[in-house]
Amino acid sequence: MPYKPNISIKALLDAGVHFGHKKNLWNPKMDEYIYGVKNKVHIIDLQQTAAQLYSALKAIFAVTSNNGKILFVNIKKQSTEVVKAAAEKCGQYYVNHRWLGGMLTNWSTISSSIKTLKGYEDILTSKQKNYTKKELLDFTRKKEKLEKAIGGIRNLSSLPDILFVIDVKTHAIAVQEARKLKIPVFGIVDTNSSVNGIDFVIPGNDDSRKSIELYCNLVADAVIHGTMHNLPSEDIELKKASNTKEVSMNLIRQNKSQNKENAVLSKRNKDNNVNTIDVLNKR
């Protein structure tokens, strides 16, 4: 059965996705995604957000249909548990406390750290009799430190196929590493951030817990549907791909052409009577 993401402008409004940053903090590269200004705060064009989010979710569904792996990235304190819950819900991976430099580009070292973490867990669960209390306490502290840093990727056997990043400005290093390794980046981009290096730009509020919860739940649902179904060729026109990376690159090319169409439609919609600013003023 074809997968159709369930996205509505009302849901985006209720989650506060439309709220950008103060207009003096904006990044000019986000100009095409900004509808206007209200109370000196930029208002994001939710029609574009909905279209971009829809395309991104369809792409995530396609990649996971080919057994692709997704890494959720968001270290904002107000939503660390939200990201963890969403990733675990769909059986994927996450980084929610700190991005270690080289987490992607120096994968061999990270893999070694994962083995060390599992070694500590093994000692603390089945080999406690072989160590003193002081040694076990030391192992516990080291294990907790590693768990916090790489616990969300402890079962990731190889590099992810997609990076889903909330706040691309905060996670600039993660984006750079992904670009270097040609891993597609799906990013929630606020009005103070740059779209450079982001393959799937999703304009939206990247600070609100409610907004982040909405993004994560939508992505988790797309992943769940993707892992349960075969790739639906009737919905997404793709060239035959022998691996997930080829699928990702085809989707990126397709998305770029779709973005141009969305931008044209958005400019037309700004002249219509019903728009985001009007809805906000009525509240």
C-alpha positions as CSV (number, residue, x, y, z in Angstrom):
1,M,0.0,0.0,0.0
2,P,1.4,3.4,-1.0
3,Y,2.8,5.5,1.9
4,K,1.4,9.1,2.2
5,P,2.7,11.2,5.1
6,N,0.0,12.7,7.2
7,I,0.9,16.4,7.4
8,S,-1.4,19.4,7.9
9,I,-0.8,23.2,8.1
10,K,-2.9,23.2,11.3
11,A,-0.6,20.6,13.0
12,L,2.4,22.6,12.0
13,L,0.8,25.8,13.4
14,D,-0.2,24.1,16.7
15,A,3.4,22.8,17.2
16,G,4.8,26.3,16.6
17,V,6.8,25.3,13.5
18,H,6.2,28.7,11.9
19,F,8.1,30.7,14.6
20,G,11.6,31.6,13.4
21,H,14.2,33.8,15.1
22,K,14.2,37.6,15.6
23,K,14.5,39.3,12.2
24,N,17.9,40.8,13.0
25,L,19.3,37.3,13.6
26,W,18.3,35.9,10.2
27,N,20.4,34.2,7.6
28,P,19.8,35.6,4.1
29,K,20.0,32.2,2.6
30,M,16.7,31.4,4.3
31,D,15.0,34.3,2.6
32,E,12.9,32.1,0.2
33,Y,11.4,30.2,3.1
34,I,10.4,33.2,5.2
35,Y,6.8,34.4,4.7
36,G,7.0,37.7,6.7
37,V,7.5,39.3,10.1
38,K,5.3,39.4,13.2
39,N,6.3,41.1,16.4
40,K,9.9,41.5,15.0
41,V,10.1,37.7,14.6
42,H,10.4,36.0,11.2
43,I,7.4,33.8,10.3
44,I,8.3,30.7,8.3
45,D,6.2,29.8,5.2
46,L,4.4,26.7,6.4
47,Q,3.2,25.8,2.9
48,Q,6.8,25.3,1.9
49,T,7.6,23.5,5.2
50,A,4.7,21.1,4.5
51,A,5.9,20.4,1.0
52,Q,9.5,20.0,2.0
53,L,8.6,17.7,4.9
54,Y,6.4,15.6,2.7
55,S,9.2,15.1,0.2
56,A,11.7,14.3,3.0
57,L,9.4,11.7,4.6
58,K,8.8,10.0,1.2
59,A,12.5,9.8,0.7
60,I,13.1,8.4,4.2
61,F,10.4,5.8,3.5
62,A,12.1,4.9,0.2
63,V,15.6,4.5,1.8
64,T,14.3,2.5,4.7
65,S,12.4,0.3,2.3
66,N,15.8,-0.7,1.0
67,N,17.0,-1.5,4.5
68,G,18.7,1.9,5.0
69,K,19.8,3.1,8.4
70,I,19.0,6.6,9.8
71,L,20.8,8.5,12.4
72,F,18.8,11.1,14.4
73,V,21.0,14.0,15.6
74,N,19.8,16.5,18.2
75,I,21.7,17.5,21.4
76,K,19.3,20.2,22.6
77,K,18.7,19.6,26.3
78,Q,14.9,20.2,26.1
79,S,14.4,17.3,23.7
80,T,17.1,14.7,24.3
81,E,14.5,12.1,25.4
82,V,12.2,13.0,22.5
83,V,14.9,12.0,20.0
84,K,15.8,8.9,21.9
85,A,12.2,7.7,22.1
86,A,11.6,8.3,18.4
87,A,14.7,6.5,17.3
88,E,14.0,3.5,19.5
89,K,10.4,3.5,18.4
90,C,11.4,2.8,14.8
91,G,14.5,0.8,15.6
92,Q,17.0,3.3,14.4
93,Y,20.0,5.2,15.9
94,Y,20.6,8.5,17.6
95,V,23.0,11.0,19.1
96,N,21.3,13.2,21.7
97,H,24.0,14.4,24.2
98,R,27.2,15.3,22.3
99,W,28.5,14.9,18.8
100,L,32.0,13.6,19.1
101,G,34.3,15.0,16.4
102,G,35.0,12.2,13.9
103,M,32.0,10.2,14.8
104,L,31.5,9.5,11.0
105,T,34.8,10.3,9.4
106,N,36.8,8.3,12.1
107,W,34.3,5.4,12.3
108,S,37.0,2.8,13.1
109,T,37.8,4.6,16.4
110,I,34.1,4.9,17.2
111,S,33.6,1.2,16.5
112,S,36.5,0.5,18.9
113,S,34.7,2.6,21.6
114,I,31.5,0.7,21.0
115,K,33.4,-2.6,21.6
116,T,34.8,-1.1,24.8
117,L,31.3,-0.1,26.0
118,K,30.0,-3.6,25.4
119,G,33.1,-5.0,27.3
120,Y,32.3,-2.9,30.3
121,E,28.6,-4.0,30.2
122,D,29.7,-7.7,30.0
123,I,32.0,-7.2,33.0
124,L,29.3,-5.5,35.1
125,T,26.7,-8.1,34.3
126,S,28.5,-11.5,34.4
127,K,32.1,-11.0,35.6
128,Q,31.8,-9.0,38.7
129,K,33.4,-11.7,40.9
130,N,36.7,-11.2,39.1
131,Y,37.1,-7.6,40.2
132,T,37.2,-5.5,43.3
133,K,34.5,-3.0,44.3
134,K,36.8,-0.2,43.4
135,E,37.5,-1.6,39.9
136,L,33.8,-2.2,39.4
137,L,33.0,1.4,40.4
138,D,35.6,2.6,37.9
139,F,34.1,0.4,35.2
140,T,30.6,1.7,36.0
141,R,31.7,5.4,35.6
142,K,33.5,4.7,32.3
143,K,30.5,2.7,31.1
144,E,28.0,5.5,31.9
145,K,30.3,8.1,30.2
146,L,30.5,6.0,27.0
147,E,26.8,5.2,27.2
148,K,25.9,8.9,27.2
149,A,28.2,9.6,24.2
150,I,27.6,6.6,22.0
151,G,24.8,4.6,23.6
152,G,22.5,5.6,20.7
153,I,24.7,4.1,18.1
154,R,26.0,1.0,20.0
155,N,24.2,-1.3,17.6
156,L,25.1,0.6,14.4
157,S,27.3,-1.8,12.6
158,S,28.3,0.6,9.8
159,L,27.9,4.2,8.7
160,P,24.3,5.4,8.4
161,D,22.6,6.0,5.1
162,I,20.8,9.2,6.2
163,L,21.5,11.9,8.8
164,F,18.3,13.5,10.2
165,V,19.6,16.7,11.9
166,I,17.5,19.1,14.0
167,D,19.3,22.5,14.0
168,V,21.9,22.3,11.4
169,K,23.7,25.4,12.8
170,T,24.4,23.7,16.2
171,H,25.4,20.4,14.4
172,A,27.6,22.0,11.8
173,I,30.4,19.4,12.4
174,A,28.0,16.5,11.9
175,V,26.8,18.1,8.6
176,Q,30.4,18.6,7.4
177,E,31.3,15.0,8.2
178,A,28.2,13.7,6.4
179,R,29.0,15.8,3.3
180,K,32.6,14.6,3.3
181,L,31.3,11.0,3.2
182,K,28.4,11.8,0.8
183,I,25.8,10.8,3.3
184,P,22.5,12.6,2.6
185,V,21.5,15.2,5.2
186,F,17.9,15.9,6.1
187,G,17.9,19.0,8.1
188,I,15.4,21.1,10.1
189,V,16.6,24.6,9.2
190,D,15.6,27.7,11.2
191,T,15.7,31.3,10.0
192,N,19.2,31.8,11.6
193,S,20.8,28.9,9.7
194,S,22.3,28.3,6.3
195,V,20.9,25.7,3.8
196,N,24.4,25.0,2.5
197,G,25.3,21.3,2.6
198,I,21.7,20.2,3.4
199,D,20.2,17.8,0.8
200,F,16.6,18.0,2.1
201,V,15.9,21.4,3.6
202,I,12.9,21.4,6.0
203,P,12.3,25.0,7.1
204,G,11.0,25.1,10.7
205,N,11.4,26.0,14.3
206,D,14.3,24.0,15.7
207,D,14.1,25.1,19.4
208,S,10.5,24.2,20.5
209,R,10.2,20.8,22.1
210,K,6.7,20.5,20.6
211,S,8.0,21.1,17.1
212,I,10.9,18.7,17.6
213,E,8.5,16.1,18.9
214,L,6.3,16.5,15.7
215,Y,9.3,16.1,13.4
216,C,10.6,13.1,15.2
217,N,7.3,11.3,15.3
218,L,6.7,11.9,11.6
219,V,10.2,10.6,10.7
220,A,9.7,7.6,13.0
221,D,6.4,6.8,11.3
222,A,8.0,7.0,7.9
223,V,10.7,4.6,8.9
224,I,8.3,2.1,10.4
225,H,6.2,2.2,7.2
226,G,9.4,1.8,5.1
227,T,10.7,-1.2,7.0
228,M,7.3,-2.9,6.6
229,H,6.9,-2.4,2.9
230,N,8.8,-2.8,-0.3
231,L,9.8,0.3,-2.2
232,P,6.6,1.5,-4.1
233,S,7.7,2.2,-7.6
234,E,4.3,3.7,-8.5
235,D,4.8,6.6,-6.0
236,I,8.5,7.5,-6.5
237,E,10.1,7.3,-9.9
238,L,13.6,6.0,-9.3
239,K,16.2,4.5,-11.6
240,K,17.0,0.9,-10.7
241,A,19.4,1.0,-7.8
242,S,21.6,-1.8,-6.6
243,N,22.1,-0.3,-3.2
244,T,20.7,2.2,-0.7
245,K,23.3,4.9,-1.6
246,E,22.1,5.0,-5.2
247,V,18.5,5.3,-4.0
248,S,19.5,8.3,-1.8
249,M,21.3,10.1,-4.6
250,N,18.4,9.6,-7.0
251,L,16.0,11.0,-4.4
252,I,18.3,14.0,-3.8
253,R,18.3,14.9,-7.5
254,Q,14.5,14.5,-7.6
255,N,14.1,16.7,-4.5
256,K,16.1,19.5,-6.0
257,S,13.8,19.8,-9.0
258,Q,10.8,19.6,-6.7
259,N,12.2,22.4,-4.5
260,K,12.1,24.8,-7.5
261,E,8.5,24.0,-8.2
262,N,7.6,24.5,-4.5
263,A,9.3,27.9,-4.5
264,V,7.3,29.1,-7.5
265,L,4.0,27.8,-5.9
266,S,4.9,29.5,-2.6
267,K,5.4,32.9,-4.3
268,R,1.9,32.5,-5.9
269,N,0.4,31.5,-2.6
270,K,1.7,34.7,-0.8
271,D,-0.7,36.7,-3.0
272,N,-3.7,34.7,-2.0
273,N,-6.2,35.7,0.7
274,V,-5.4,32.8,3.0
275,N,-1.9,32.8,4.4
276,T,0.1,32.1,7.5
277,I,0.1,35.7,8.8
278,D,-3.7,36.0,8.5
279,V,-4.2,32.8,10.5
280,L,-1.9,34.1,13.2
281,N,-3.6,37.5,13.4
282,K,-7.0,35.8,13.9
283,R,-5.7,33.9,16.9
